[in-house]
Amino acid sequence: MSDDRTTIGEMLAATVPMARTLDLRFLETTSERAVVSLPDQSDYHNHVGGPHAGAMFTLGESASGAIVLAAFGEQLARAVPLAVRAEIAYRKLAMGPVTATATLGRPPAEVVAELDEGRRPEFPVSIEIRREDGAVTGEMTVVWTLRPGG
């Protein structure tokens, strides 16, 4: 898979309706990190005027999916990436646009080696969600797997 953020962003918008619905912006997608933003949209606000928790969860999960595609796109013919579980902590009030930055918790080569051995590797993706002023409003971990069998 190319590190071209437009290609990955367009692919996710085409295949993941929630990413398109929330108008997520894929700013950077490489095998080292993915950065995705959620514009401030009143249709997706909560009761205090910030982004709804569900929108922030979708933002973080989408950033994790973008890095998984960037890191393991070459494996798609033989394995399906699937989110196994996720955990999110809301740290501060989020107001205005927010940005999620995702990083892999294991080296891609290590994950692919397990896949080569016929195993179903699991690996965490850590995500920080920040306001425009840089404050961390949420922290999230999504554990992914590559299910053999494409």
Disulfide bonds with the S-S distance in Angstrom:
none
